[in-house]
Amino acid sequence: MVYILYMIKRTYIFNELQAALDRSRLVVLTGPRQSGKTTLARELVSENSPNYFDLEDPASLARLDEPMTALRPLTGLVVIDEVQRRPDLFPVLRVLADRRDQPARFLILGSASGALLRQSSESLAGRMERIVIGGFSLRELGAASETVLWLRGSFPLAYLAPDEDSSTAWRKNFIQTLLERDFPQWGVRVPAVAMLRFWSMLAHYHGQTWNAAEPARVLGVSETTIRRYLDLLTDAYMVRQLPPYFANVSKRQVKAPKIFVRDSGLLHQLLGATTLKSLYTHPRAGASWEGFVIEQILMNEPCDEAFFWATHQGAEIDLIVRRADALYGIECKRVDAPRLTPSMRNALTDLGLERIAVIYPGSKRYQLADRVEAVPLSCLAEGEPLFNTAG
């Protein structure tokens, strides 16, 4: 399989990483496998440098047989890749990061797992800054990439594949490798076949509120087991559990999270919609586009918290983001000309939203009502603010 041989500069995430390293003695860069963490780290420290440790390389593992002896003399930036393979390093890093003269700063990389995040949080509390990286974003690739990025997903090698067959083959292999190799390495003791069945089932729930009862019944396991499966995929950054927002209103509000397969390319692989023709005619196409937009917004737009809101009477807002003390609403509409809906009016009144942006695939930005604006998805690629606070 041959891939396009050029680099896409990830300026925004690189600058964020550099700023974190300037202010923190230890930075944890985490995210799914194959999302570009190693490529970013190698822009800072060469893989041939004595300050670079790849823990999937036997030579690096051998160098760290005595970690304090290996790491204490190093100065400058030290990179440790795939750190989840050596959780015993966290106490050592805590000691080294606490040295008064601080001769070295540490960048540790890890494929996401619940154990990695817990270990780093417990051992390095108050000493580290954590950055979560995803795949490519519209802001990095430009508006012209929108359709291909939605279809293939944001993993660099899936997006950069020379044709659809190669992209499909990469995504199929990624899913297989995650379930058959990575999960067992992280200590997950779930049969790969069972997890694949669950993940495929989850793809059909994409964009819906979560209920463990039906998957448990279909798979013949307990609801507790199903929730564990869901949490494992969430820890791996394969699934997003978007929590509900609760307001002090008289309406009965939905209390279960919404479930999204975070990468649209993996979602389409699991749904069997791996061409544009099959995607456009698939019954989950609208939900797929909604999830794609939500991920792009959360990758590019600063916010403190993110939710969705829904009532049992049918009112709903796809995404609510909190910035300081203000709440903003986002609706995703894959239509040519979105209109103001009763849900938007209710949300403005009931939730006290500052503004609502209705994201759609068109090209014109225009007002739908006071504090409600239709915003093309391409605005994310161009770095325009979603919310026009001047108006």
MOSUL-V310864 format. One record per helix or strand. SS is the DSSP state (hx for helix, st for strand). FROM is the first residue (numbers start at 0). TO is the last residue. If there is no record, write none. Layout:
BEGIN
ss:SS from:FROM to:TO
ss:SS from:FROM to:TO
END
This chain:
BEGIN
ss:st from:2 to:2
ss:hx from:10 to:22
ss:st from:25 to:30
ss:hx from:36 to:43
ss:st from:51 to:53
ss:hx from:57 to:62
ss:hx from:66 to:71
ss:st from:75 to:80
ss:hx from:82 to:84
ss:hx from:88 to:96
ss:st from:103 to:110
ss:hx from:113 to:122
ss:st from:127 to:131
ss:hx from:137 to:140
ss:hx from:142 to:151
ss:hx from:155 to:158
ss:st from:160 to:160
ss:hx from:163 to:184
ss:hx from:191 to:203
ss:st from:207 to:208
ss:hx from:211 to:218
ss:hx from:222 to:234
ss:st from:238 to:241
ss:st from:243 to:243
ss:st from:252 to:252
ss:st from:257 to:260
ss:hx from:263 to:270
ss:hx from:275 to:279
ss:hx from:284 to:299
ss:st from:304 to:310
ss:st from:315 to:322
ss:st from:325 to:331
ss:hx from:341 to:350
ss:st from:355 to:359
ss:st from:365 to:368
ss:st from:371 to:375
ss:hx from:377 to:380
END
